[in-house]
Amino acid sequence: MATTKDYRDFIVEQLSLLTGITCRSMMGEYLLYYNNILFGGIYDNRFLVKIVKGNQKYNMTKQIPYKGAKPMYMIENIENKEFLREIVIETCKDLPVKKQNKS
């Protein structure tokens, strides 16, 4: 089941405390970036973030975004914008910046 645009819009709105959030469509699902850092995505109407050392303290549930993928953490408390901001920032501290295409 692909993620609905309504759910995508809701998650992007919940991340509105962060400037620099971008969302990229990928085969019916959505990749999420913060300041060019790929930190997670929206898969089957689930908000998932990459597992890194900095976000393990939140005790989130591991989920598989799609068959054959590495596990990610599912964020269940999607109503709290401050909590989401904190998780995204902590996650991105341990991830590399996306390389820009040189044209």
N, C-alpha and C positions, 0 to 999 in steps of 0.2 A: 504494500500500500504506500503510495507516494504521499509526501507531506502536503497538506493543504496550504494555499496561499494565505488564508486567514490565520493559520497557526504561525506561519513564517512571519507575517506582519506583527502578530502579537509578541513573538519572541524579540524581534528587532525593536519594537516599542519598549519592551521590558529592559532592553540594554541601552536605553536612551540616556542614561547617566554617563555613559562613556562616549566621548567623541572619537571618531576614527573607526567605528564599526562598519564593516561592509559585508554584504551577503552575496554569494555567487551561486547561481543555479548549477546543479550537477546531477544529471540523469534523474530528475524528479525530486531530488533532495537539495539541500542547501549547505554550502560551506561557509563558515563564519570566520572573519578576520578582524583583528584589533590592531590598528596601526601596522598593517601588512604582515601580521603574525597569524597564521592559521592555528586557531585554538580549539575549534570544534565544529559542530554542524547540527543540522536539524534533519533527523532521519525518522521516517514513519511517525511524524508528530511527536518526536522525543527530542529534547534538547540535550545534546551530549558534548562533553569536553574531553580533550586528550588527557591521559593519565600522566602526571608529572609529579615529582617529589613535592613541590609546593602546594598542590591541592589535595594531597592524601589526607590531610588533617580534617577534611570536611566529611569523611566517612560516607562517601556517595556509593551507590550501587553500580557495579560494573555491568555493562550491556555491550552487545555486539551490534554495531550499526547496520551491517549487512554481511551476508555470507562471505567468509574468507577474510574479513577485516580484523584488525587488532581490537581488543576491548577498549571501551571508553567509559567515562563516568557519566551517569545520567543525573541531571539536575532535576530534582523533584519539586523543590521550593521555587517555582518560577514566578510567584507573585511578588516576591521581595526584591525590588530593584537594587537596593544597597547590597544585599547578599550576592546577587548576580554580578554586580560590579566588582566586588571583592574576589569572587572566584575567577573571573576573567583575568583580572590583574595578576593574581597569584599564579594562574596557569601560564600566562604569557611570559612571566619572568624566567621560566625554564625552557622556552621555545625559541628557535631561530627566526629571524626576520625573513620574510619571503623575498627572494631575489627579483629585482625589477627587470623586465625585458628591455634590452637596448635596441632601439629601432633606428 
